[in-house]
Amino acid sequence: MAFQMPDRGGGPTGPRIRVGRPSRRVRTLLMTLGVLAVLGMVFTMFAGFWTDWLWYRSVNYSSVFTTTLWTKIGLFFVFGLLMALAVGVNIWLAHRLRPPLSAMSMEQQNLDRYRMGIAPYKKWLLLGITALVGLIAGASASGQWRTWLMWVNGVPFGQKDPQFKLDVSFYAFDLPFYRFLLGFGFAAAILSVIAAALTHYLYGGLRVTSPGARATAAATGHLSVLIGIFVALKAVAYWLDRYGLAVKSSDFRATDNWTGLRYVDANAYLPAKTILFCIAVICALLFFATLWRRTWQLPVIGFGLMVLSAILIGGLYPAIVQKFQVQPNEQAKEAPYVEKNLEATRKAYGIDGTKVTDYSGTSKTEDKTTLRDDVGSTASIRIMDPNIVSPTFQQLQQIRNYYAFPNNLDVDRYSKDGKDQDTVIGLRELNLAGIPKKNWINNHFRYTHGYGVVAAEGTSADAQGRPNFTESDLPSEGDLGTYEQRVYYGEKTTTYSIVGGPQKEIDYSDDNGEKTTSYKGDSGVDLSNPVNRAAYAVAFGEPQILYSGAIGDGSRILYNRTPKERVEAVAPWLTIDGDAYPAVVNGRIEWIVDAYTTTNGYPYSSRTTLGDTTADSLTATNNNRAVVAQQNQVNYIRNSVKATVDAYTGEVKLYQWDTKDPVLKTWMKAFPDTVKPKSDISKDLMDHLRYPQDLFKVQRELLTRYHVKDATTFLSGSEVWQVPDDPTNRSGNAVPPYYLSMKMPDQKAQAFSLTTTFTPNGRDNLSAFMAVDAEAGASDYGKIRILKLPTNTTVNGPKQVQSQFNSQEDIAESIRLLRGGDSEVEYGNLLTVPLDGGLLYVEPVYVRGGGLKYPLLRKVLVTYGGQTAFENTLDEALNKIFGTDGAAPEPPDEGDTTTPPPTSDNPTVQQALEDAQKAFDAGQEALKNNDWEAYGRAQKDLEDALKRAEDAQAEAGRGGGESKPSAGPSGSPSPKPSS
């Protein structure tokens, strides 16, 4: 076909090309592709829902999934339908009340075009608008499922607020839901007014530029009723605001998030809210009256009066009261309200039973030998810092590159020879970054789990500064007995694994090669079903799951594998502690997870921000230690649940811990049979439960201000404390609390405790020491004790102790030598122990370098009563502080060049001393070369030689009278070697 080109004059352009309809085959193909696209989107949405359901069913918490799901669906449809009806009915009513004839004006002529344009689509437009607002409102309402469940299932606290005499449950459970309903009502009223006004305008019921009345009587009455409903809701808001004053936060006396009524609230805002409520009710009635009066005059006057009253009564009057009544005599005016806040805050955070005792800070005992003997009974001082020695565990016990330990190990208690000892513990978890060859099969089928527990004594180290392992090697052996060692669930297992099928898993490797296994647990989701495989292929974006031959009968997929993830998923109403820790319980490795119930609706209790309050120098470098907050701002918290996660099966168990907590009782009503009774906790598990760190950190932050009980002291601010910064690093974050077995002055025996220190606000000296009994099952569990130091004397705080340590010349020189070459010095936890009126500080010092990639304990700092010792072992440092002999050896300091002279004619003693001299020289040479392995051997040889010399002298003394001990390396009598 030829085409005619148009001439320049715009003549004929030739015949048109007629485009025919697509062929049937093309139409069928396009329709098929469209249907497949729709089915794909539907299946993608289905996959997320189906995999969630399968996971909850696999952990036996399907009731949590169904309860949450049906609650969300119910709220979505109920409130979505209500919003759609509210808007839709008002659009329909405005259309029905339209005037029969529109005024012939330019405005109406322009609107005619729009009216004619939408006329054929009115019903569809109405349905579309109502559906859109309904979907938005329903989605918003479904997010309030926690609020709904707490309102429906709320149980009373049995405590009443001091202002309105209402049970605390009204503020915690009822008021949030009433506020949600009020917010929904406001949204419905506003959207209805807007929709009705636009419809009236479109159909001539409202006019802007047309001559005559601006609104028809029908439009006036309709809009007046809607505005009247809005004003009536505002009246309800004013009434609820009265109760809201009891949970209102404000800044007061440099106290962030102060909560509760103050003088101006009780004497100005409260009556103002009542007056505004009355005015709003009258104003709403005036709007409703326009149905009969057909005039806006009175309602507009009433609305203006309400706005003016809100400004004058709700804003100006309280400001006048604050300026002229409160400020001239603030302490007297505010004292009664401060006392209410003090009482409520202490009760809401569980610190009302805190025992504060005056403590002198200085020892009065002159017999230092007695004090030296008292140290052992006062505290089991931990010199293995779990936050430092993880690389040492890694180097000595990793065994294979595909294993790893967490950056921060944990402290627990294990019994040995009938006596509890503080133990540093970690799991040898799977580390995918260290597998020899990365591919999909290796990552998800072959390398699936870690293996074994590694534990060490917390209070000792070997001669080379390494941990004294009580459980080690692969498979792990030691004091913990027989237990299931495979770790399929842990803090480092953040990816999915497919186990139990035809593909064998690497169990562990030894000198005889790799051992393989196949998962025998019932955890995870079965993948033998093709629908399940397709769903997971879509949900995980991994198509190989659908067709891989490595998946067959018995294959199960494990995911959501970290302990905190699993507990948070099965109990989404809990706030999870940042530190899950492992324990060997009844022959299994169990992760123990502390969980909290919280609310921000406790009247008069000041709020705290969990993310900030629980931050310290550890969370700053380890995100895994951050609290998983269900509510970031709270003013009530309880450690109401202890949870366990089996490291092999992933089984999650929730145990009721606080049997009196009304918030937990509420959630147990909402999710029945999910929390086991406290009586189900076995004795073996009870032995490993402890007081949680995050709760302790929240409480210590509150106790910086709320340790005082009288309003006068609180208002003066003279007793405000602060949590000191960690002096052992430069993070600038708070010092973390430390677990330690110790005895407070009023205790008869050591108890596993969680401890911290306080300093005065803006200063570095010590103001108080705080400890809580952390051993679950003990009669004093959870009892907080504070030793308050006098304000008229100065006792060194942690930062000052660290500064004193760094500034002493002999210690500074030793540190300089330790840092020689490429070595690094790392300071361990600075522990504080009350001892006979004074405070004993102990800090282990580690060295990493000299060809070593891991820290070894090299020195121990001890400070007491102004005296400081920096020695090779804890016993040596304590002996030096208290001036005692015979309790421990004192190997030479790195900076000491004195040689041990021979002082005995006994040949055996003489030979032993010569060997000691050789060992000492070898140690000094190794020190210069930064050869820490050789230095450790030399120190061991030195100990052996001194022991032989001492034994020979003792034998000579028994045979022919007493002889004096031979001189040690420093010229003083050689002390007894340490165990």
MORA-V189111 format. One record per helix or strand of 2 or more residues. SS is the DSSP state (H for helix, E for strand). FROM is the first residue (numbers start at 1). TO is the last residue. If there is no record, write none. Layout:
SS:FROM:TO  SS:FROM:TO
This chain:
H:24:58  H:62:96  H:106:119  H:122:142  H:145:153  H:168:202  H:217:247  E:249:252  E:255:259  H:263:288  H:290:293  H:297:348  E:355:359  H:368:378  E:379:380  H:390:397  E:403:404  E:410:416  E:419:427  E:429:430  H:432:434  H:440:446  E:450:451  E:453:461  E:467:472  E:477:478  E:486:487  E:497:499  E:505:510  E:513:517  E:525:526  H:530:539  H:544:547  E:556:558  H:563:570  E:575:576  E:581:585  E:588:599  E:608:609  H:610:613  H:623:625  E:633:634  E:636:646  E:652:656  H:662:670  H:678:680  H:683:686  H:693:706  H:711:716  E:721:722  E:738:742  E:751:760  E:766:773  E:784:789  H:798:807  H:809:818  E:824:835  E:838:848  E:856:864  E:867:871  H:874:882  H:907:928  H:932:960
